[in-house]
Amino acid sequence: MKTSHKIAALGSLTAVAGAAACWKWMIRMPLKEFTRYALYMAALDDEICRNELEGNQIGGEVITFPPKAETLQERYQLFLQMNRAKSRRQLQKEVAEMERRLQESRQYTDKPEEQLEVELAGESEMGSRPSAQPV
């Protein structure tokens, strides 16, 4: 084989390998599927928060949530940002965990409201994080 043929074959092989690597790393799933996951996760998260927190009190203030239409848009944007680099398998695992947590959170819907106490946990890299605990 001539040197020019070898160079052309090697160049073609490199281009194919580069395209395959780019495809694997850059495109995780179709945009429509990704946005559907983000919306579903936002709806699950909203329902979990409402089940666990709505009606309880923190510092004498009753926890109430705005209408779902207002909170879902912000949560949707948050999940779009948070899940940008995740694969389909990772998202499916997180959705399954959220669905399990939603089932657990339904136990709080018929319970009487509690007074929650907010304590600042230790300092983290992003600052203080509040944690709510029943009193």
Sequence and secondary structure as in RCSB ss.txt:
>XXXX:A:sequence
MKTSHKIAALGSLTAVAGAAACWKWMIRMPLKEFTRYALYMAALDDEICRNELEGNQIGGEVITFPPKAETLQER
YQLFLQMNRAKSRRQLQKEVAEMERRLQESRQYTDKPEEQLEVELAGESEMGSRPSAQPV
>XXXX:A:secstr
  HHHHHHHHHHHHHHHHHHHHHHHH  S HHHHHHHHHHHHHHHHHHHHHHHTT EETTEE     HHHHHHHH
HHHHHHHTTT  HHHHHHHHHHHHHHHHHHGGGTTS   EEEEEE   BTTB  EEEEE 
